Amino acid sequence: MRTGALIVAALLVLAGCTAGGEDDGDPVTLRFQSLAWQEESVQANKELVEEWNATHSDVKVEYIQGSWSSIHDQLLTSFEGGEAPDIIHDASDDLADFAYGGYLADLTDLLPARLKSDIPRRSWETTTFGDGVYGVPFLQEPRVLVANATWLKRSGVRIPTPEHPWSWAEFRRITEQLSGDGRYGVAWPLKEPVSATLNLSLSTGGQLFHRGADGKVTVRFEAGDEVVPRTVHDQVGTDHSASPTTLGSGGSDTLPGFFGGRYAMVPLGFSYRQQIVQQAPEGFDWQVLPAPAGADGLAQGVSPQTLSVAEDSPHQREAAAFIDFLLRPKNMVRLALGDWMLPTGTQALADPALHTAKDDWATGTALAEHLRPAPAQSVRGYAEWKDKVATPAFQEYYSGAIGLGELRERLERDGNLVLSRYQR
């Protein structure tokens, strides 16, 4: 019996030595897939990974470069193949299907109180699905008007501020006043028209997606949803104050014409300032103006950049600890400056570096309190609705191929057919 007991004890010791894997003194390795693409942003992310690795001998982070252009399909493939990175950089409007599909870890009990309290509730709403939190929103950007400051000053129009913005009606009148002789008051880059239209429509009371008592979502194109698309449509087709050729363009495509004096203003994301600083010809005077305001003021929807943890990750707590490190206030400021965006954290947002007149940081920061979750944030099936229904419908409406009634019918009738498949 004594011999048998010794054998059992030896086997238990041996099992303890061999079953530990990474607990045997080898460091845990976390894979962090980042979508940073601007040089300053990539540098900031890599520097923070190096700083973590230098101070954490037991948990190492491997930086992996991802791409915004293919992130949804790439993540879906990696989730289904069991190859997902531990820490996932994405945008909040891409998370719903992954969260409901069980691919992302619920972070409710993994995140420290400091981080939870530092980010406002309205930002957490962008990553909350059902009863769980499936991402940490950390960077966001308002859509603003980037204007040719010299052109506006010479015209004598009233220059809007966050305290006294233009109304949508005033914006339309001013773009018409600025137009003529082959020049336009505004260029709308609407290659991807859906998010821009829906997010700006929050200022006019637009919501489009309505959740019933049963939790199901339906599309209703109501009076508040009409203001922004009708403004764009009339600027292009009636006033001829918006260039029709930029409707199929991306934001970067409009910059040469903007620098060349063809357009007085271009609605762009706040981060486009970085490209403008790099590409503007010497002596070109530009400024950032707030987007027009409606019945709900300067409210607009945003889909913040997020950090999530894969449900299949065997090191969820370590991954959450790295996210907490990455999003300490000073680090969040570094990430915001690198991406030319606004941090969600209240402590980071108060940093003096984000309130300077240089490059109009202060104008963007003043808009942070008006940012709200994008209307489609938690809608299952939104991606299909956007690609198959909303994008072609808005493109045809803006070009004049269909009227407002047809736009409404397609968004509601065809849109609800798509959403119904996800809500059975």
C-alpha positions in Angstrom: 0.0 0.0 0.0 2.9 2.3 0.8 4.4 1.6 -2.6 1.1 2.3 -4.3 0.7 5.6 -2.5 4.2 6.7 -3.5 3.4 5.9 -7.2 0.2 7.9 -7.1 2.0 10.8 -5.5 4.7 10.7 -8.1 2.1 10.6 -10.9 0.3 13.7 -9.4 3.6 15.6 -9.2 4.3 14.7 -12.8 0.8 15.8 -13.9 1.3 19.1 -12.2 4.6 19.6 -14.0 3.2 18.8 -17.5 -0.3 20.2 -17.4 0.6 23.8 -16.7 1.7 24.8 -20.2 2.1 28.6 -20.0 1.8 28.5 -16.2 5.1 26.7 -16.0 7.1 29.9 -16.2 6.5 30.6 -19.8 4.8 34.0 -20.4 1.3 34.2 -21.7 1.2 35.6 -25.2 -1.7 37.8 -26.3 -2.3 38.6 -29.9 -3.5 42.2 -30.4 -4.9 43.0 -33.9 -4.8 46.7 -34.5 -6.5 48.6 -37.3 -4.4 51.7 -36.9 -3.3 52.9 -40.3 -2.0 56.5 -40.0 1.7 56.6 -39.4 1.4 58.4 -36.1 -1.3 56.1 -34.9 0.6 52.9 -35.8 3.6 54.3 -34.0 1.6 55.1 -30.9 0.1 51.7 -30.7 3.4 49.9 -31.2 5.1 52.1 -28.6 2.4 51.2 -26.1 2.8 47.5 -26.8 6.5 47.8 -26.3 6.0 49.7 -23.0 3.6 46.9 -21.8 6.0 44.2 -22.7 8.9 45.9 -21.0 7.0 46.0 -17.7 5.1 42.6 -17.9 7.4 39.6 -18.0 4.5 37.2 -17.5 2.2 38.5 -20.2 3.5 39.5 -23.6 1.6 41.1 -26.4 2.1 40.4 -30.1 1.1 43.3 -32.4 -0.8 42.2 -35.5 -1.6 44.7 -38.3 -5.2 44.5 -39.6 -7.1 46.5 -42.2 -10.4 48.4 -42.0 -11.3 47.5 -45.5 -11.6 43.7 -44.7 -12.1 43.6 -41.0 -15.7 42.1 -40.9 -15.0 39.2 -43.2 -11.6 38.6 -41.8 -12.9 38.4 -38.2 -15.8 36.2 -39.2 -13.4 33.7 -40.9 -11.0 33.8 -37.9 -13.9 33.3 -35.4 -15.3 30.3 -37.2 -11.8 28.8 -37.7 -10.8 29.3 -34.1 -8.0 31.6 -35.0 -9.3 34.9 -33.7 -6.8 37.3 -32.0 -7.2 37.7 -28.2 -7.7 41.5 -28.4 -9.7 42.9 -31.3 -9.8 46.4 -32.7 -13.0 47.2 -34.5 -15.9 49.7 -34.7 -19.0 49.5 -32.6 -21.4 49.3 -35.5 -19.6 46.1 -36.5 -20.0 44.3 -33.2 -23.7 43.4 -33.0 -23.7 40.2 -35.0 -20.4 39.1 -33.4 -21.8 39.8 -29.9 -25.1 38.0 -30.5 -23.3 35.2 -32.3 -21.2 34.4 -29.2 -17.8 35.3 -30.6 -17.0 38.1 -28.2 -16.4 37.9 -24.4 -18.8 39.8 -22.1 -16.5 42.4 -20.5 -18.9 43.3 -17.7 -16.9 41.6 -14.9 -13.5 41.8 -16.6 -13.0 45.6 -16.7 -11.8 47.7 -13.7 -14.1 50.3 -12.1 -11.7 53.1 -13.2 -12.2 52.4 -16.9 -16.0 51.9 -16.5 -16.5 55.2 -14.7 -14.2 57.2 -17.0 -16.1 56.5 -20.2 -19.7 58.1 -20.3 -22.7 55.9 -20.3 -23.7 57.1 -23.8 -20.5 55.7 -25.2 -21.0 52.4 -23.3 -24.4 52.1 -25.0 -22.6 51.6 -28.3 -21.1 48.3 -27.2 -23.9 47.0 -25.0 -26.0 44.2 -26.6 -28.6 42.6 -24.4 -27.2 42.3 -20.9 -23.6 42.3 -21.9 -20.8 44.7 -22.8 -18.7 43.4 -25.7 -16.2 46.2 -26.4 -14.6 49.2 -24.9 -15.3 52.4 -27.0 -12.2 54.5 -26.9 -11.9 56.8 -30.0 -14.7 58.7 -31.8 -15.0 61.5 -34.3 -17.7 64.0 -35.1 -18.5 64.8 -38.7 -17.6 68.4 -39.3 -17.5 71.0 -42.2 -13.9 71.6 -43.4 -14.1 75.1 -45.0 -11.9 77.3 -47.2 -11.5 80.1 -44.6 -10.4 82.7 -47.2 -13.4 82.0 -49.4 -15.9 82.3 -46.4 -14.3 85.5 -45.1 -14.5 87.2 -48.5 -18.1 86.2 -48.9 -19.2 87.9 -45.7 -21.3 84.9 -44.5 -21.8 84.3 -40.9 -19.2 81.9 -39.6 -20.8 79.2 -37.3 -19.4 78.1 -34.0 -20.4 75.2 -31.7 -22.3 77.8 -29.6 -24.0 79.3 -32.6 -24.1 76.8 -35.5 -25.9 77.1 -38.8 -29.4 75.5 -39.1 -29.8 73.1 -42.0 -31.9 75.7 -43.8 -29.2 78.4 -43.2 -26.6 76.0 -44.4 -28.5 75.4 -47.6 -28.9 79.2 -48.2 -25.2 79.8 -47.6 -24.0 77.1 -49.9 -26.2 78.6 -52.7 -24.8 82.0 -51.9 -21.2 80.7 -52.2 -21.8 78.9 -55.6 -21.4 80.1 -59.2 -19.0 80.3 -62.1 -18.3 76.5 -61.9 -17.6 76.6 -58.2 -19.8 75.0 -55.5 -20.6 75.9 -51.9 -20.2 72.2 -50.8 -19.0 68.9 -52.0 -20.7 65.9 -50.4 -18.4 62.7 -50.6 -21.2 60.1 -50.4 -19.6 56.9 -51.7 -20.8 55.4 -48.4 -24.0 57.5 -47.9 -25.8 55.5 -45.2 -23.8 56.2 -42.0 -23.3 59.9 -42.9 -27.0 60.4 -43.5 -28.3 58.5 -40.5 -25.7 60.0 -38.1 -26.3 63.6 -39.2 -30.1 63.1 -39.0 -29.9 62.7 -35.3 -29.7 66.5 -35.2 -33.1 66.8 -36.8 -34.8 64.2 -34.7 -34.3 61.3 -37.2 -34.0 57.8 -35.8 -35.1 55.5 -38.6 -34.8 52.4 -36.5 -37.5 51.9 -33.9 -37.5 49.1 -31.3 -40.9 47.8 -30.1 -41.9 46.5 -26.8 -41.2 43.0 -28.1 -37.6 44.0 -28.8 -38.0 43.8 -32.6 -36.7 46.7 -34.8 -38.7 48.2 -37.7 -37.6 50.9 -40.2 -39.8 54.0 -40.3 -38.7 57.0 -42.4 -40.4 59.9 -40.7 -40.3 63.7 -40.8 -37.0 64.0 -38.8 -35.3 61.5 -41.2 -36.1 63.6 -44.3 -34.3 66.8 -43.5 -30.7 65.8 -44.2 -31.3 63.8 -47.3 -33.7 66.4 -48.7 -31.1 69.1 -48.1 -28.4 67.2 -49.9 -30.8 66.3 -52.8 -31.9 69.9 -53.2 -28.4 71.3 -53.1 -27.4 68.9 -55.9 -30.5 69.0 -58.1 -32.3 72.3 -57.4 -29.8 74.8 -56.1 -26.8 73.4 -57.9 -24.8 74.4 -54.9 -23.3 70.9 -54.4 -21.1 69.2 -56.9 -22.9 66.2 -58.5 -19.6 64.5 -59.4 -18.5 64.0 -55.8 -21.6 61.9 -54.7 -19.7 58.7 -55.6 -16.5 59.8 -54.1 -14.7 59.1 -50.8 -13.6 61.9 -48.5 -10.0 61.9 -49.7 -11.1 62.2 -53.4 -12.6 65.6 -52.7 -9.4 67.2 -51.3 -7.7 68.1 -54.6 -10.8 70.0 -55.7 -11.1 71.6 -52.2 -7.5 72.8 -52.3 -8.0 74.0 -55.9 -10.8 76.3 -55.0 -13.6 74.3 -56.5 -15.6 73.7 -53.3 -16.0 76.1 -50.3 -16.7 73.3 -47.9 -16.5 69.5 -47.5 -18.3 67.5 -44.8 -15.7 65.1 -43.4 -14.8 63.1 -40.3 -12.7 65.1 -37.8 -9.7 62.9 -38.5 -9.4 64.1 -42.1 -7.5 67.1 -40.7 -4.4 65.0 -40.7 -4.6 64.5 -44.4 -5.3 68.2 -44.9 -2.3 69.3 -42.9 -0.1 66.9 -45.0 -1.5 67.7 -48.4 -2.7 71.3 -48.4 -0.7 73.7 -50.6 1.4 76.3 -48.8 -0.6 79.2 -47.7 -4.0 77.5 -48.0 -6.2 78.7 -45.1 -8.7 76.2 -43.8 -10.9 75.9 -40.7 -13.2 73.4 -39.0 -16.9 74.3 -38.6 -19.6 72.4 -36.7 -22.1 70.4 -38.8 -25.5 72.2 -39.1 -27.9 71.9 -36.2 -31.6 70.9 -36.2 -34.4 70.5 -33.7 -32.1 68.4 -31.5 -29.2 70.8 -31.7 -25.8 69.5 -32.7 -26.6 65.9 -31.8 -25.1 63.4 -34.2 -24.5 59.7 -34.2 -21.1 58.0 -33.9 -19.7 54.5 -34.0 -16.6 54.6 -31.8 -13.6 52.5 -32.4 -13.6 49.6 -29.9 -11.4 47.1 -28.2 -12.9 43.6 -27.6 -11.8 40.2 -26.3 -12.5 37.0 -28.2 -14.8 34.6 -26.4 -12.4 31.7 -27.3 -9.4 33.5 -25.8 -8.0 31.4 -22.9 -6.6 34.6 -21.3 -9.5 36.9 -21.1 -8.5 38.6 -17.8 -5.0 39.2 -19.1 -6.4 40.7 -22.3 -8.7 43.0 -20.3 -5.8 44.1 -18.2 -3.9 45.1 -21.4 -6.9 47.0 -22.6 -7.0 48.9 -19.3 -3.3 49.7 -19.7 -3.8 50.9 -23.3 -6.7 53.1 -22.3 -5.2 54.9 -19.2 -5.9 58.6 -19.7 -2.4 59.6 -20.8 -2.3 56.6 -23.2 -5.7 57.4 -24.6 -4.6 60.9 -25.3 -1.6 59.5 -27.3 -3.9 57.2 -29.3 -6.3 60.1 -30.0 -3.5 62.4 -31.1 -2.1 59.7 -33.3 -5.5 59.1 -35.0 -6.5 62.8 -35.0 -9.7 61.8 -33.2 -11.4 62.4 -29.8 -11.0 60.0 -26.9 -14.2 58.8 -25.1 -12.6 59.0 -21.7 -13.5 62.1 -19.7 -10.0 62.5 -18.2 -8.3 62.2 -21.6 -10.8 64.5 -23.2 -9.9 67.2 -20.7 -6.2 67.1 -21.6 -4.9 70.5 -22.8 -3.4 69.0 -25.9 -6.9 68.4 -27.2 -8.1 71.9 -26.7 -5.7 73.9 -28.8 -6.6 76.4 -31.6 -3.9 74.8 -33.8 -5.6 72.5 -36.3 -8.9 73.3 -34.7 -8.7 70.7 -32.0 -10.8 72.9 -29.7 -13.7 73.0 -32.2 -13.9 69.2 -32.4 -13.6 68.8 -28.6 -16.5 71.1 -28.1 -18.7 68.8 -30.1 -17.9 65.7 -27.9 -20.8 66.2 -25.5 -23.3 66.1 -28.5 -22.2 62.7 -29.8 -24.7 59.9 -29.5 -24.8 56.2 -30.4 -25.4 55.8 -34.1 -29.0 54.9 -34.9 -28.1 51.4 -36.3 -25.8 50.5 -33.4 -27.6 47.5 -32.0 -29.6 46.5 -35.1 -29.0 42.9 -36.2 -28.9 42.6 -39.9 -27.8 46.3 -40.3 -24.9 45.3 -42.5 -27.1 43.5 -45.0 -29.7 46.3 -44.9 -27.1 48.9 -45.6 -25.4 47.1 -48.5 -28.5 45.7 -50.2 -31.2 48.3 -49.5 -30.0 51.6 -48.1 -26.8 52.3 -50.0 -28.4 51.9 -53.5 -31.6 53.7 -52.5 -29.7 56.8 -51.1 -27.4 56.9 -54.0 -30.3 56.9 -56.5 -32.1 59.5 -54.5 -29.1 61.9 -54.2 -28.5 61.5 -58.0 -32.1 62.4 -58.8 -33.0 59.0 -60.2 -35.8 58.4 -57.6 -37.9 60.8 -55.5 -38.4 61.0 -51.7 -41.5 58.7 -51.8 -39.6 55.9 -53.6 -36.7 56.3 -51.1 -39.1 55.9 -48.2 -40.8 52.9 -49.7 -37.5 51.1 -50.4 -36.0 51.8 -47.0 -39.1 50.7 -45.2 -40.5 47.9 -47.3 -37.3 46.3 -48.5 -35.5 47.2 -45.3 -38.0 45.5 -43.0 -38.0 42.4 -45.1 -34.2 42.1 -44.5 -34.4 42.8 -40.8 -37.3 40.4 -40.2 -35.0 37.5 -41.1 -32.7 38.4 -38.3 -35.5 38.7 -35.7 -37.4 35.5 -36.0 
